[in-house]
Amino acid sequence: MNTDKKAADVLKWIAWTAIVIGGLLMAFTASDFRADNFPLMVSIGFLIAGMNIFIMSTVFRLLHLRKQEA
């Protein structure tokens, strides 16, 4: 197995973990929706970070496919 594919798989799992953590935090803290609610802001950060990490894993996969074609 190629290291690029391993890296993409690890990033995918990290992304899903961050999204789940962010979703759980959001579920428990969204009732008090204001900027002073630190757990809510952290949950939004986890959700955004999870999506960015997921995009990075997709880019790694695409780079791996381009490397195989060349």
PDB file of N, CA, C and O in Angstrom:
ATOM      1  N   MET A   1       0.848  -1.184   0.000  1.00  0.00           N
ATOM      2  CA  MET A   1       0.000   0.000   0.000  1.00  0.00           C
ATOM      3  C   MET A   1       0.886   1.238   0.000  1.00  0.00           C
ATOM      4  O   MET A   1       1.889   1.286   0.713  1.00  0.00           O
ATOM      5  N   ASN A   2       0.529   2.218  -0.780  1.00  0.00           N
ATOM      6  CA  ASN A   2       1.319   3.423  -0.924  1.00  0.00           C
ATOM      7  C   ASN A   2       1.142   4.346   0.283  1.00  0.00           C
ATOM      8  O   ASN A   2       0.079   4.374   0.903  1.00  0.00           O
ATOM      9  N   THR A   3       2.188   5.094   0.605  1.00  0.00           N
ATOM     10  CA  THR A   3       2.112   6.001   1.751  1.00  0.00           C
ATOM     11  C   THR A   3       1.152   7.144   1.496  1.00  0.00           C
ATOM     12  O   THR A   3       0.560   7.663   2.444  1.00  0.00           O
ATOM     13  N   ASP A   4       0.972   7.563   0.225  1.00  0.00           N
ATOM     14  CA  ASP A   4       0.007   8.626  -0.070  1.00  0.00           C
ATOM     15  C   ASP A   4      -1.414   8.166   0.234  1.00  0.00           C
ATOM     16  O   ASP A   4      -2.216   8.931   0.769  1.00  0.00           O
ATOM     17  N   LYS A   5      -1.724   6.927  -0.105  1.00  0.00           N
ATOM     18  CA  LYS A   5      -3.055   6.399   0.183  1.00  0.00           C
ATOM     19  C   LYS A   5      -3.259   6.230   1.685  1.00  0.00           C
ATOM     20  O   LYS A   5      -4.348   6.481   2.201  1.00  0.00           O
ATOM     21  N   LYS A   6      -2.203   5.802   2.388  1.00  0.00           N
ATOM     22  CA  LYS A   6      -2.297   5.690   3.848  1.00  0.00           C
ATOM     23  C   LYS A   6      -2.545   7.054   4.472  1.00  0.00           C
ATOM     24  O   LYS A   6      -3.367   7.193   5.378  1.00  0.00           O
ATOM     25  N   ALA A   7      -1.827   8.063   3.980  1.00  0.00           N
ATOM     26  CA  ALA A   7      -2.001   9.416   4.509  1.00  0.00           C
ATOM     27  C   ALA A   7      -3.413   9.915   4.259  1.00  0.00           C
ATOM     28  O   ALA A   7      -4.008  10.550   5.130  1.00  0.00           O
ATOM     29  N   ALA A   8      -3.952   9.637   3.089  1.00  0.00           N
ATOM     30  CA  ALA A   8      -5.321  10.054   2.770  1.00  0.00           C
ATOM     31  C   ALA A   8      -6.326   9.344   3.676  1.00  0.00           C
ATOM     32  O   ALA A   8      -7.292   9.960   4.126  1.00  0.00           O
ATOM     33  N   ASP A   9      -6.110   8.071   3.944  1.00  0.00           N
ATOM     34  CA  ASP A   9      -7.015   7.330   4.827  1.00  0.00           C
ATOM     35  C   ASP A   9      -6.955   7.852   6.260  1.00  0.00           C
ATOM     36  O   ASP A   9      -7.986   7.998   6.917  1.00  0.00           O
ATOM     37  N   VAL A  10      -5.749   8.132   6.739  1.00  0.00           N
ATOM     38  CA  VAL A  10      -5.600   8.674   8.099  1.00  0.00           C
ATOM     39  C   VAL A  10      -6.264  10.035   8.197  1.00  0.00           C
ATOM     40  O   VAL A  10      -6.952  10.315   9.178  1.00  0.00           O
ATOM     41  N   LEU A  11      -6.072  10.882   7.203  1.00  0.00           N
ATOM     42  CA  LEU A  11      -6.711  12.197   7.211  1.00  0.00           C
ATOM     43  C   LEU A  11      -8.236  12.071   7.171  1.00  0.00           C
ATOM     44  O   LEU A  11      -8.944  12.861   7.796  1.00  0.00           O
ATOM     45  N   LYS A  12      -8.734  11.086   6.441  1.00  0.00           N
ATOM     46  CA  LYS A  12     -10.185  10.887   6.381  1.00  0.00           C
ATOM     47  C   LYS A  12     -10.739  10.526   7.759  1.00  0.00           C
ATOM     48  O   LYS A  12     -11.777  11.046   8.170  1.00  0.00           O
ATOM     49  N   TRP A  13     -10.044   9.633   8.473  1.00  0.00           N
ATOM     50  CA  TRP A  13     -10.497   9.245   9.812  1.00  0.00           C
ATOM     51  C   TRP A  13     -10.392  10.400  10.799  1.00  0.00           C
ATOM     52  O   TRP A  13     -11.268  10.572  11.647  1.00  0.00           O
ATOM     53  N   ILE A  14      -9.331  11.190  10.697  1.00  0.00           N
ATOM     54  CA  ILE A  14      -9.194  12.361  11.567  1.00  0.00           C
ATOM     55  C   ILE A  14     -10.316  13.358  11.277  1.00  0.00           C
ATOM     56  O   ILE A  14     -10.878  13.951  12.198  1.00  0.00           O
ATOM     57  N   ALA A  15     -10.636  13.538  10.004  1.00  0.00           N
ATOM     58  CA  ALA A  15     -11.714  14.459   9.636  1.00  0.00           C
ATOM     59  C   ALA A  15     -13.050  14.005  10.199  1.00  0.00           C
ATOM     60  O   ALA A  15     -13.791  14.806  10.768  1.00  0.00           O
ATOM     61  N   TRP A  16     -13.364  12.719  10.042  1.00  0.00           N
ATOM     62  CA  TRP A  16     -14.633  12.225  10.576  1.00  0.00           C
ATOM     63  C   TRP A  16     -14.682  12.339  12.094  1.00  0.00           C
ATOM     64  O   TRP A  16     -15.732  12.638  12.663  1.00  0.00           O
ATOM     65  N   THR A  17     -13.553  12.102  12.749  1.00  0.00           N
ATOM     66  CA  THR A  17     -13.497  12.247  14.208  1.00  0.00           C
ATOM     67  C   THR A  17     -13.773  13.682  14.623  1.00  0.00           C
ATOM     68  O   THR A  17     -14.547  13.928  15.548  1.00  0.00           O
ATOM     69  N   ALA A  18     -13.140  14.634  13.938  1.00  0.00           N
ATOM     70  CA  ALA A  18     -13.355  16.051  14.258  1.00  0.00           C
ATOM     71  C   ALA A  18     -14.809  16.450  14.005  1.00  0.00           C
ATOM     72  O   ALA A  18     -15.388  17.203  14.788  1.00  0.00           O
ATOM     73  N   ILE A  19     -15.397  15.954  12.925  1.00  0.00           N
ATOM     74  CA  ILE A  19     -16.792  16.293  12.619  1.00  0.00           C
ATOM     75  C   ILE A  19     -17.736  15.719  13.671  1.00  0.00           C
ATOM     76  O   ILE A  19     -18.684  16.388  14.082  1.00  0.00           O
ATOM     77  N   VAL A  20     -17.485  14.493  14.107  1.00  0.00           N
ATOM     78  CA  VAL A  20     -18.339  13.882  15.134  1.00  0.00           C
ATOM     79  C   VAL A  20     -18.207  14.628  16.461  1.00  0.00           C
ATOM     80  O   VAL A  20     -19.209  14.901  17.121  1.00  0.00           O
ATOM     81  N   ILE A  21     -16.974  14.960  16.855  1.00  0.00           N
ATOM     82  CA  ILE A  21     -16.768  15.716  18.095  1.00  0.00           C
ATOM     83  C   ILE A  21     -17.471  17.063  18.004  1.00  0.00           C
ATOM     84  O   ILE A  21     -18.147  17.477  18.946  1.00  0.00           O
ATOM     85  N   GLY A  22     -17.314  17.751  16.872  1.00  0.00           N
ATOM     86  CA  GLY A  22     -17.976  19.037  16.688  1.00  0.00           C
ATOM     87  C   GLY A  22     -19.484  18.917  16.717  1.00  0.00           C
ATOM     88  O   GLY A  22     -20.163  19.770  17.289  1.00  0.00           O
ATOM     89  N   GLY A  23     -20.016  17.869  16.109  1.00  0.00           N
ATOM     90  CA  GLY A  23     -21.466  17.664  16.120  1.00  0.00           C
ATOM     91  C   GLY A  23     -22.007  17.388  17.509  1.00  0.00           C
ATOM     92  O   GLY A  23     -23.058  17.904  17.892  1.00  0.00           O
ATOM     93  N   LEU A  24     -21.281  16.569  18.265  1.00  0.00           N
ATOM     94  CA  LEU A  24     -21.722  16.279  19.637  1.00  0.00           C
ATOM     95  C   LEU A  24     -21.665  17.522  20.516  1.00  0.00           C
ATOM     96  O   LEU A  24     -22.594  17.799  21.274  1.00  0.00           O
ATOM     97  N   LEU A  25     -20.574  18.265  20.412  1.00  0.00           N
ATOM     98  CA  LEU A  25     -20.484  19.510  21.185  1.00  0.00           C
ATOM     99  C   LEU A  25     -21.585  20.483  20.778  1.00  0.00           C
ATOM    100  O   LEU A  25     -22.178  21.145  21.629  1.00  0.00           O
ATOM    101  N   MET A  26     -21.855  20.571  19.489  1.00  0.00           N
ATOM    102  CA  MET A  26     -22.899  21.470  19.001  1.00  0.00           C
ATOM    103  C   MET A  26     -24.266  21.056  19.544  1.00  0.00           C
ATOM    104  O   MET A  26     -25.075  21.907  19.911  1.00  0.00           O
ATOM    105  N   ALA A  27     -24.517  19.757  19.591  1.00  0.00           N
ATOM    106  CA  ALA A  27     -25.813  19.274  20.070  1.00  0.00           C
ATOM    107  C   ALA A  27     -26.067  19.657  21.528  1.00  0.00           C
ATOM    108  O   ALA A  27     -27.205  19.914  21.922  1.00  0.00           O
ATOM    109  N   PHE A  28     -25.001  19.692  22.322  1.00  0.00           N
ATOM    110  CA  PHE A  28     -25.176  19.979  23.740  1.00  0.00           C
ATOM    111  C   PHE A  28     -25.046  21.453  24.092  1.00  0.00           C
ATOM    112  O   PHE A  28     -25.422  21.852  25.194  1.00  0.00           O
ATOM    113  N   THR A  29     -24.520  22.277  23.181  1.00  0.00           N
ATOM    114  CA  THR A  29     -24.281  23.680  23.534  1.00  0.00           C
ATOM    115  C   THR A  29     -24.995  24.678  22.642  1.00  0.00           C
ATOM    116  O   THR A  29     -24.856  25.882  22.856  1.00  0.00           O
ATOM    117  N   ALA A  30     -25.755  24.228  21.651  1.00  0.00           N
ATOM    118  CA  ALA A  30     -26.380  25.152  20.697  1.00  0.00           C
ATOM    119  C   ALA A  30     -27.563  25.910  21.279  1.00  0.00           C
ATOM    120  O   ALA A  30     -28.003  26.897  20.690  1.00  0.00           O
ATOM    121  N   SER A  31     -28.086  25.477  22.412  1.00  0.00           N
ATOM    122  CA  SER A  31     -29.245  26.164  22.971  1.00  0.00           C
ATOM    123  C   SER A  31     -28.894  27.572  23.449  1.00  0.00           C
ATOM    124  O   SER A  31     -29.745  28.462  23.444  1.00  0.00           O
ATOM    125  N   ASP A  32     -27.643  27.773  23.862  1.00  0.00           N
ATOM    126  CA  ASP A  32     -27.192  29.082  24.315  1.00  0.00           C
ATOM    127  C   ASP A  32     -26.317  29.688  23.211  1.00  0.00           C
ATOM    128  O   ASP A  32     -25.091  29.714  23.322  1.00  0.00           O
ATOM    129  N   PHE A  33     -26.966  30.176  22.144  1.00  0.00           N
ATOM    130  CA  PHE A  33     -26.252  30.603  20.946  1.00  0.00           C
ATOM    131  C   PHE A  33     -25.825  32.062  21.083  1.00  0.00           C
ATOM    132  O   PHE A  33     -26.596  32.983  20.812  1.00  0.00           O
ATOM    133  N   ARG A  34     -24.576  32.247  21.511  1.00  0.00           N
ATOM    134  CA  ARG A  34     -23.989  33.589  21.604  1.00  0.00           C
ATOM    135  C   ARG A  34     -22.481  33.460  21.523  1.00  0.00           C
ATOM    136  O   ARG A  34     -21.934  32.370  21.691  1.00  0.00           O
ATOM    137  N   ALA A  35     -21.813  34.569  21.265  1.00  0.00           N
ATOM    138  CA  ALA A  35     -20.365  34.545  21.045  1.00  0.00           C
ATOM    139  C   ALA A  35     -19.589  34.222  22.324  1.00  0.00           C
ATOM    140  O   ALA A  35     -18.443  33.781  22.245  1.00  0.00           O
ATOM    141  N   ASP A  36     -20.180  34.428  23.479  1.00  0.00           N
ATOM    142  CA  ASP A  36     -19.497  34.144  24.744  1.00  0.00           C
ATOM    143  C   ASP A  36     -19.524  32.666  25.117  1.00  0.00           C
ATOM    144  O   ASP A  36     -18.853  32.264  26.067  1.00  0.00           O
ATOM    145  N   ASN A  37     -20.273  31.862  24.402  1.00  0.00           N
ATOM    146  CA  ASN A  37     -20.381  30.434  24.682  1.00  0.00           C
ATOM    147  C   ASN A  37     -19.163  29.721  24.068  1.00  0.00           C
ATOM    148  O   ASN A  37     -19.169  29.360  22.892  1.00  0.00           O
ATOM    149  N   PHE A  38     -18.138  29.531  24.879  1.00  0.00           N
ATOM    150  CA  PHE A  38     -16.884  28.957  24.392  1.00  0.00           C
ATOM    151  C   PHE A  38     -17.047  27.546  23.835  1.00  0.00           C
ATOM    152  O   PHE A  38     -16.505  27.277  22.763  1.00  0.00           O
ATOM    153  N   PRO A  39     -17.761  26.622  24.494  1.00  0.00           N
ATOM    154  CA  PRO A  39     -17.935  25.279  23.902  1.00  0.00           C
ATOM    155  C   PRO A  39     -18.618  25.303  22.536  1.00  0.00           C
ATOM    156  O   PRO A  39     -18.302  24.486  21.671  1.00  0.00           O
ATOM    157  N   LEU A  40     -19.547  26.229  22.337  1.00  0.00           N
ATOM    158  CA  LEU A  40     -20.203  26.341  21.037  1.00  0.00           C
ATOM    159  C   LEU A  40     -19.208  26.801  19.975  1.00  0.00           C
ATOM    160  O   LEU A  40     -19.201  26.280  18.860  1.00  0.00           O
ATOM    161  N   MET A  41     -18.377  27.767  20.317  1.00  0.00           N
ATOM    162  CA  MET A  41     -17.371  28.245  19.363  1.00  0.00           C
ATOM    163  C   MET A  41     -16.354  27.149  19.040  1.00  0.00           C
ATOM    164  O   MET A  41     -15.896  27.047  17.902  1.00  0.00           O
ATOM    165  N   VAL A  42     -16.000  26.335  20.028  1.00  0.00           N
ATOM    166  CA  VAL A  42     -15.083  25.217  19.800  1.00  0.00           C
ATOM    167  C   VAL A  42     -15.742  24.187  18.886  1.00  0.00           C
ATOM    168  O   VAL A  42     -15.083  23.640  18.001  1.00  0.00           O
ATOM    169  N   SER A  43     -17.024  23.917  19.085  1.00  0.00           N
ATOM    170  CA  SER A  43     -17.717  22.942  18.236  1.00  0.00           C
ATOM    171  C   SER A  43     -17.783  23.424  16.794  1.00  0.00           C
ATOM    172  O   SER A  43     -17.619  22.622  15.874  1.00  0.00           O
ATOM    173  N   ILE A  44     -18.017  24.704  16.579  1.00  0.00           N
ATOM    174  CA  ILE A  44     -18.017  25.248  15.217  1.00  0.00           C
ATOM    175  C   ILE A  44     -16.619  25.122  14.616  1.00  0.00           C
ATOM    176  O   ILE A  44     -16.478  24.810  13.434  1.00  0.00           O
ATOM    177  N   GLY A  45     -15.590  25.362  15.419  1.00  0.00           N
ATOM    178  CA  GLY A  45     -14.216  25.193  14.955  1.00  0.00           C
ATOM    179  C   GLY A  45     -13.917  23.756  14.554  1.00  0.00           C
ATOM    180  O   GLY A  45     -13.269  23.516  13.535  1.00  0.00           O
ATOM    181  N   PHE A  46     -14.386  22.800  15.349  1.00  0.00           N
ATOM    182  CA  PHE A  46     -14.203  21.388  15.014  1.00  0.00           C
ATOM    183  C   PHE A  46     -14.895  21.041  13.703  1.00  0.00           C
ATOM    184  O   PHE A  46     -14.338  20.308  12.886  1.00  0.00           O
ATOM    185  N   LEU A  47     -16.094  21.555  13.493  1.00  0.00           N
ATOM    186  CA  LEU A  47     -16.819  21.268  12.258  1.00  0.00           C
ATOM    187  C   LEU A  47     -16.094  21.843  11.043  1.00  0.00           C
ATOM    188  O   LEU A  47     -15.967  21.172  10.019  1.00  0.00           O
ATOM    189  N   ILE A  48     -15.624  23.070  11.154  1.00  0.00           N
ATOM    190  CA  ILE A  48     -14.903  23.690  10.050  1.00  0.00           C
ATOM    191  C   ILE A  48     -13.580  22.973   9.801  1.00  0.00           C
ATOM    192  O   ILE A  48     -13.220  22.708   8.654  1.00  0.00           O
ATOM    193  N   ALA A  49     -12.863  22.662  10.870  1.00  0.00           N
ATOM    194  CA  ALA A  49     -11.585  21.959  10.723  1.00  0.00           C
ATOM    195  C   ALA A  49     -11.792  20.571  10.114  1.00  0.00           C
ATOM    196  O   ALA A  49     -11.004  20.144   9.270  1.00  0.00           O
ATOM    197  N   GLY A  50     -12.834  19.872  10.529  1.00  0.00           N
ATOM    198  CA  GLY A  50     -13.112  18.554   9.982  1.00  0.00           C
ATOM    199  C   GLY A  50     -13.358  18.597   8.489  1.00  0.00           C
ATOM    200  O   GLY A  50     -12.887  17.729   7.754  1.00  0.00           O
ATOM    201  N   MET A  51     -14.094  19.603   8.032  1.00  0.00           N
ATOM    202  CA  MET A  51     -14.345  19.725   6.601  1.00  0.00           C
ATOM    203  C   MET A  51     -13.059  20.059   5.846  1.00  0.00           C
ATOM    204  O   MET A  51     -12.833  19.536   4.755  1.00  0.00           O
ATOM    205  N   ASN A  52     -12.224  20.913   6.407  1.00  0.00           N
ATOM    206  CA  ASN A  52     -10.952  21.244   5.754  1.00  0.00           C
ATOM    207  C   ASN A  52     -10.025  20.031   5.694  1.00  0.00           C
ATOM    208  O   ASN A  52      -9.360  19.810   4.682  1.00  0.00           O
ATOM    209  N   ILE A  53      -9.978  19.262   6.748  1.00  0.00           N
ATOM    210  CA  ILE A  53      -9.146  18.057   6.754  1.00  0.00           C
ATOM    211  C   ILE A  53      -9.671  17.047   5.741  1.00  0.00           C
ATOM    212  O   ILE A  53      -8.890  16.366   5.076  1.00  0.00           O
ATOM    213  N   PHE A  54     -10.997  16.949   5.623  1.00  0.00           N
ATOM    214  CA  PHE A  54     -11.590  16.045   4.641  1.00  0.00           C
ATOM    215  C   PHE A  54     -11.208  16.464   3.221  1.00  0.00           C
ATOM    216  O   PHE A  54     -10.926  15.611   2.379  1.00  0.00           O
ATOM    217  N   ILE A  55     -11.197  17.759   2.953  1.00  0.00           N
ATOM    218  CA  ILE A  55     -10.768  18.258   1.639  1.00  0.00           C
ATOM    219  C   ILE A  55      -9.308  17.903   1.398  1.00  0.00           C
ATOM    220  O   ILE A  55      -8.942  17.515   0.289  1.00  0.00           O
ATOM    221  N   MET A  56      -8.470  18.031   2.423  1.00  0.00           N
ATOM    222  CA  MET A  56      -7.060  17.667   2.269  1.00  0.00           C
ATOM    223  C   MET A  56      -6.900  16.183   1.949  1.00  0.00           C
ATOM    224  O   MET A  56      -6.044  15.818   1.143  1.00  0.00           O
ATOM    225  N   SER A  57      -7.700  15.333   2.559  1.00  0.00           N
ATOM    226  CA  SER A  57      -7.601  13.899   2.268  1.00  0.00           C
ATOM    227  C   SER A  57      -7.999  13.618   0.822  1.00  0.00           C
ATOM    228  O   SER A  57      -7.412  12.753   0.171  1.00  0.00           O
ATOM    229  N   THR A  58      -8.990  14.343   0.322  1.00  0.00           N
ATOM    230  CA  THR A  58      -9.391  14.186  -1.071  1.00  0.00           C
ATOM    231  C   THR A  58      -8.276  14.638  -2.008  1.00  0.00           C
ATOM    232  O   THR A  58      -8.023  13.998  -3.029  1.00  0.00           O
ATOM    233  N   VAL A  59      -7.611  15.736  -1.666  1.00  0.00           N
ATOM    234  CA  VAL A  59      -6.491  16.219  -2.478  1.00  0.00           C
ATOM    235  C   VAL A  59      -5.360  15.190  -2.480  1.00  0.00           C
ATOM    236  O   VAL A  59      -4.763  14.944  -3.528  1.00  0.00           O
ATOM    237  N   PHE A  60      -5.056  14.590  -1.339  1.00  0.00           N
ATOM    238  CA  PHE A  60      -4.023  13.551  -1.287  1.00  0.00           C
ATOM    239  C   PHE A  60      -4.386  12.387  -2.199  1.00  0.00           C
ATOM    240  O   PHE A  60      -3.524  11.862  -2.903  1.00  0.00           O
ATOM    241  N   ARG A  61      -5.652  11.979  -2.193  1.00  0.00           N
ATOM    242  CA  ARG A  61      -6.099  10.882  -3.043  1.00  0.00           C
ATOM    243  C   ARG A  61      -5.957  11.241  -4.525  1.00  0.00           C
ATOM    244  O   ARG A  61      -5.510  10.423  -5.329  1.00  0.00           O
ATOM    245  N   LEU A  62      -6.336  12.456  -4.871  1.00  0.00           N
ATOM    246  CA  LEU A  62      -6.226  12.880  -6.262  1.00  0.00           C
ATOM    247  C   LEU A  62      -4.769  12.972  -6.701  1.00  0.00           C
ATOM    248  O   LEU A  62      -4.436  12.618  -7.832  1.00  0.00           O
ATOM    249  N   LEU A  63      -3.910  13.439  -5.820  1.00  0.00           N
ATOM    250  CA  LEU A  63      -2.490  13.487  -6.150  1.00  0.00           C
ATOM    251  C   LEU A  63      -1.932  12.084  -6.346  1.00  0.00           C
ATOM    252  O   LEU A  63      -1.088  11.861  -7.215  1.00  0.00           O
ATOM    253  N   HIS A  64      -2.395  11.157  -5.554  1.00  0.00           N
ATOM    254  CA  HIS A  64      -1.971   9.753  -5.688  1.00  0.00           C
ATOM    255  C   HIS A  64      -2.411   9.195  -7.046  1.00  0.00           C
ATOM    256  O   HIS A  64      -1.646   8.485  -7.698  1.00  0.00           O
ATOM    257  N   LEU A  65      -3.624   9.510  -7.470  1.00  0.00           N
ATOM    258  CA  LEU A  65      -4.109   9.043  -8.766  1.00  0.00           C
ATOM    259  C   LEU A  65      -3.319   9.666  -9.908  1.00  0.00           C
ATOM    260  O   LEU A  65      -3.013   8.992 -10.891  1.00  0.00           O
ATOM    261  N   ARG A  66      -2.986  10.949  -9.785  1.00  0.00           N
ATOM    262  CA  ARG A  66      -2.191  11.605 -10.829  1.00  0.00           C
ATOM    263  C   ARG A  66      -0.797  10.999 -10.900  1.00  0.00           C
ATOM    264  O   ARG A  66      -0.236  10.856 -11.987  1.00  0.00           O
ATOM    265  N   LYS A  67      -0.234  10.640  -9.746  1.00  0.00           N
ATOM    266  CA  LYS A  67       1.099  10.044  -9.723  1.00  0.00           C
ATOM    267  C   LYS A  67       1.082   8.662 -10.385  1.00  0.00           C
ATOM    268  O   LYS A  67       2.042   8.277 -11.053  1.00  0.00           O
ATOM    269  N   GLN A  68      -0.017   7.918 -10.194  1.00  0.00           N
ATOM    270  CA  GLN A  68      -0.139   6.596 -10.807  1.00  0.00           C
ATOM    271  C   GLN A  68      -0.282   6.697 -12.320  1.00  0.00           C
ATOM    272  O   GLN A  68       0.228   5.845 -13.047  1.00  0.00           O
ATOM    273  N   GLU A  69      -0.971   7.729 -12.804  1.00  0.00           N
ATOM    274  CA  GLU A  69      -1.164   7.899 -14.236  1.00  0.00           C
ATOM    275  C   GLU A  69       0.141   8.276 -14.929  1.00  0.00           C
ATOM    276  O   GLU A  69       0.361   7.906 -16.082  1.00  0.00           O
ATOM    277  N   ALA A  70       0.999   9.001 -14.240  1.00  0.00           N
ATOM    278  CA  ALA A  70       2.248   9.477 -14.860  1.00  0.00           C
ATOM    279  C   ALA A  70       3.310   8.393 -14.951  1.00  0.00           C
ATOM    280  O   ALA A  70       4.408   8.645 -15.447  1.00  0.00           O
TER     281      ALA A  70
END
